Amino acid sequence: MGVLNVTPDSFSDGGRFAHLDAALAHARQMIDDGVDIIDIGGESTRPGAHRIPAEVEMARVLPVLRALQGANVPISVDTSQPDLMRAALELGASIINDVRSFGADGALDAVRDGNCGIVLMHMQGNPATMQLQPVYDDVVAEVVRWLAQRRDRLEQAGVAPERIAVDPGFGFGKTHWHNRQLLARLERLLAVEQPLLVGLSRKSTLGEITGRPVMQRLSASLAAAVIAVDKGARIVRVHDVAATRDAIAVLEAVRAEQRQEPLAGETS
């Protein structure tokens, strides 16, 4: 899943793609690089960010979505705004990726009766305050439990389970230690029994580990993506599509060899 932020205040790219021409050029580059899904976001949810009016978010996202109609990749829209969800689905969006897990009034109604994919993300608090003092007794167990409960709630509301993927929400109401705990034990999230999406690309936890500023975290982002896939992630949300595909291709090649019969002289 390739990230296409069309915000002027994105933590990861500083608003480089806030203008339509730049956004479309980046989308075309990601398609050339082999992206499987493009995720368009018009509201920054970085730590400390505040909500923006729905009309502002729609004015950022919908022109890009219209221009990408007919693209040969599914389009995801990263939003919590019900009006934008409905408009995006009318324009052919395939996935709604909501960091607030359809908790806003009207959000669940906007997606309930369609067939779009749905991404539920765990977040403690909200972007404006989530990093002030996040606390957990057992972050992995609590994230697993919350995602399972939220999935159950959507299923009870009539959403088919095959439409749902889950995201542990790295960096959303979690300290760097919480993020490392989640990554180290990511396979435990498979207990939710929904496809797992992981977004660690360029995040501050990687900067904490490496000491690198945001635009120098490619190597760390690739390592995180490979670890996530190796631990069961089905989707990785990334900024650097070509490099991530190469890194995962190496992992998949090794996995393929491990599935083969042992070489001469090897024991099984």
ChimeraX attribute file (.defattr): number of C-alpha atoms within 10 A of each C-alpha:
attribute: neighborCount
match mode: 1-to-1
recipient: residues
	/A:1	23
	/A:2	26
	/A:3	24
	/A:4	27
	/A:5	28
	/A:6	26
	/A:7	22
	/A:8	17
	/A:9	18
	/A:10	20
	/A:11	18
	/A:12	18
	/A:13	18
	/A:14	14
	/A:15	16
	/A:16	17
	/A:17	20
	/A:18	20
	/A:19	14
	/A:20	15
	/A:21	12
	/A:22	14
	/A:23	20
	/A:24	18
	/A:25	12
	/A:26	18
	/A:27	23
	/A:28	15
	/A:29	14
	/A:30	22
	/A:31	19
	/A:32	11
	/A:33	16
	/A:34	15
	/A:35	22
	/A:36	16
	/A:37	21
	/A:38	25
	/A:39	23
	/A:40	27
	/A:41	22
	/A:42	25
	/A:43	27
	/A:44	22
	/A:45	19
	/A:46	19
	/A:47	17
	/A:48	13
	/A:49	16
	/A:50	13
	/A:51	13
	/A:52	12
	/A:53	9
	/A:54	16
	/A:55	11
	/A:56	11
	/A:57	20
	/A:58	20
	/A:59	12
	/A:60	21
	/A:61	26
	/A:62	18
	/A:63	12
	/A:64	19
	/A:65	22
	/A:66	13
	/A:67	13
	/A:68	20
	/A:69	14
	/A:70	10
	/A:71	13
	/A:72	10
	/A:73	15
	/A:74	18
	/A:75	24
	/A:76	28
	/A:77	24
	/A:78	24
	/A:79	29
	/A:80	24
	/A:81	23
	/A:82	19
	/A:83	15
	/A:84	23
	/A:85	26
	/A:86	16
	/A:87	15
	/A:88	23
	/A:89	21
	/A:90	10
	/A:91	15
	/A:92	17
	/A:93	24
	/A:94	20
	/A:95	25
	/A:96	28
	/A:97	25
	/A:98	22
	/A:99	21
	/A:100	20
	/A:101	24
	/A:102	25
	/A:103	13
	/A:104	13
	/A:105	11
	/A:106	14
	/A:107	21
	/A:108	18
	/A:109	15
	/A:110	19
	/A:111	20
	/A:112	16
	/A:113	12
	/A:114	12
	/A:115	14
	/A:116	18
	/A:117	19
	/A:118	24
	/A:119	25
	/A:120	26
	/A:121	24
	/A:122	23
	/A:123	22
	/A:124	19
	/A:125	16
	/A:126	19
	/A:127	22
	/A:128	14
	/A:129	16
	/A:130	20
	/A:131	19
	/A:132	14
	/A:133	11
	/A:134	15
	/A:135	13
	/A:136	14
	/A:137	7
	/A:138	11
	/A:139	17
	/A:140	21
	/A:141	14
	/A:142	13
	/A:143	23
	/A:144	20
	/A:145	15
	/A:146	16
	/A:147	22
	/A:148	18
	/A:149	13
	/A:150	18
	/A:151	24
	/A:152	14
	/A:153	12
	/A:154	19
	/A:155	16
	/A:156	11
	/A:157	13
	/A:158	11
	/A:159	22
	/A:160	16
	/A:161	16
	/A:162	12
	/A:163	16
	/A:164	20
	/A:165	22
	/A:166	28
	/A:167	27
	/A:168	25
	/A:169	21
	/A:170	24
	/A:171	23
	/A:172	23
	/A:173	24
	/A:174	24
	/A:175	20
	/A:176	18
	/A:177	12
	/A:178	20
	/A:179	22
	/A:180	16
	/A:181	14
	/A:182	22
	/A:183	21
	/A:184	14
	/A:185	14
	/A:186	22
	/A:187	17
	/A:188	16
	/A:189	26
	/A:190	15
	/A:191	10
	/A:192	18
	/A:193	13
	/A:194	20
	/A:195	18
	/A:196	25
	/A:197	22
	/A:198	25
	/A:199	22
	/A:200	24
	/A:201	27
	/A:202	26
	/A:203	20
	/A:204	21
	/A:205	21
	/A:206	25
	/A:207	18
	/A:208	12
	/A:209	11
	/A:210	13
	/A:211	12
	/A:212	15
	/A:213	14
	/A:214	16
	/A:215	12
	/A:216	14
	/A:217	19
	/A:218	19
	/A:219	16
	/A:220	19
	/A:221	23
	/A:222	23
	/A:223	17
	/A:224	21
	/A:225	25
	/A:226	21
	/A:227	17
	/A:228	24
	/A:229	20
	/A:230	16
	/A:231	18
	/A:232	18
	/A:233	21
	/A:234	14
	/A:235	20
	/A:236	23
	/A:237	19
	/A:238	25
	/A:239	22
	/A:240	19
	/A:241	22
	/A:242	17
	/A:243	16
	/A:244	25
	/A:245	17
	/A:246	12
	/A:247	15
	/A:248	18
	/A:249	13
	/A:250	12
	/A:251	15
	/A:252	15
	/A:253	10
	/A:254	11
	/A:255	12
	/A:256	10
	/A:257	11
	/A:258	10
	/A:259	8
	/A:260	8
	/A:261	10
	/A:262	11
	/A:263	9
	/A:264	6
	/A:265	6
	/A:266	7
	/A:267	7
	/A:268	6
